[in-house]
Amino acid sequence: MPPKRTQRATVETTSAASTQANSATSRTPAIPWDSDGDGVDTSISVLLDWLTTGTNFKRYRGNTSGTTKVTMIQEVLEEMAAVGMTHRNV
C-alpha cells in the first residue's frame, strides 16, 4: 500500500495546477481550421486534400515504410505553406 499523502504534496499539486492554468491563459488565440484561409484554401481543406491524394491516408494510418508521422505532418505543413498558410506548426 502506498504511503499517505502529506499536506505538503497537496500544496505542491495545487501550485502546479495554478501554474498550468496561468500558462494556458497566456497562449496565443486558437485559429479555427475551417476559416483561416483569407479567401483561399483553409487548413482543413489542405489537410483533407493531402489525405485523399494517392496513398497518403494509408501511409499515415498504417505506415510500414519507416516514415514517421512527424515527417508526414511536415508534408502537410509544406502544402499549407505553398498556399500561404504559415501559422500552423508541429
C-alpha positions as CSV (number, residue, x, y, z in Angstrom):
1,M,0.0,0.0,0.0
2,P,1.5,3.4,-0.9
3,P,2.2,5.9,1.8
4,K,-0.4,8.5,2.6
5,R,0.0,11.9,1.1
6,T,1.2,14.7,3.2
7,Q,-0.1,18.3,3.4
8,R,3.0,19.5,1.5
9,A,2.3,17.2,-1.5
10,T,-1.2,18.7,-1.8
11,V,0.2,22.3,-1.8
12,E,2.7,21.4,-4.5
13,T,-0.1,19.8,-6.6
14,T,-2.2,22.9,-6.2
15,S,0.8,25.1,-7.1
16,A,1.4,23.1,-10.3
17,A,-2.2,23.2,-11.3
18,S,-2.3,27.0,-10.9
19,T,0.9,27.3,-13.0
20,Q,-0.7,25.2,-15.8
21,A,-3.8,27.4,-15.7
22,N,-1.7,30.5,-16.0
23,S,0.3,29.2,-19.0
24,A,-3.0,28.1,-20.6
25,T,-4.4,31.6,-20.4
26,S,-1.2,33.1,-21.9
27,R,-1.4,31.1,-25.1
28,T,-2.0,32.7,-28.5
29,P,-5.6,32.6,-29.5
30,A,-6.7,29.5,-31.4
31,I,-7.2,29.8,-35.1
32,P,-10.1,27.8,-36.5
33,W,-9.1,25.2,-39.1
34,D,-12.1,26.0,-41.3
35,S,-11.9,29.8,-41.5
36,D,-8.2,30.7,-41.7
37,G,-7.8,30.9,-45.5
38,D,-8.3,34.6,-46.4
39,G,-10.4,33.6,-49.3
40,V,-8.2,30.7,-50.4
41,D,-7.9,27.1,-49.2
42,T,-8.4,26.6,-45.5
43,S,-6.1,24.5,-43.3
44,I,-8.8,21.7,-43.1
45,S,-9.2,21.7,-46.9
46,V,-5.4,21.4,-47.4
47,L,-5.3,18.6,-44.9
48,L,-8.2,16.7,-46.4
49,D,-6.7,17.2,-49.9
50,W,-3.4,15.7,-48.7
51,L,-5.1,12.8,-47.0
52,T,-7.1,11.9,-50.2
53,T,-4.2,12.2,-52.6
54,G,-2.5,8.9,-53.6
55,T,-1.7,6.7,-50.7
56,N,-1.2,9.4,-48.1
57,F,-4.0,8.2,-45.8
58,K,-2.8,4.7,-46.0
59,R,0.8,5.9,-45.2
60,Y,-0.5,8.0,-42.3
61,R,-2.8,5.3,-40.9
62,G,-0.6,2.3,-41.0
63,N,2.8,3.2,-42.1
64,T,5.2,0.3,-42.6
65,S,7.9,2.0,-44.6
66,G,9.6,3.7,-41.7
67,T,8.3,7.2,-42.3
68,T,7.3,8.8,-39.1
69,K,4.1,10.7,-38.6
70,V,6.1,13.9,-37.9
71,T,7.6,13.6,-41.4
72,M,4.2,13.2,-42.9
73,I,2.9,16.2,-40.9
74,Q,5.8,18.2,-42.3
75,E,4.5,17.3,-45.8
76,V,1.1,18.7,-44.9
77,L,2.7,21.9,-43.5
78,E,4.6,22.3,-46.7
79,E,1.3,22.1,-48.7
80,M,-0.1,24.7,-46.4
81,A,2.9,27.0,-46.8
82,A,2.5,26.6,-50.6
83,V,-0.9,28.3,-50.4
84,G,0.4,31.0,-48.0
85,M,-0.5,29.5,-44.6
86,T,2.4,29.6,-42.2
87,H,0.7,29.8,-38.8
88,R,0.5,26.1,-38.2
89,N,3.3,24.1,-36.7
90,V,4.0,20.6,-35.3
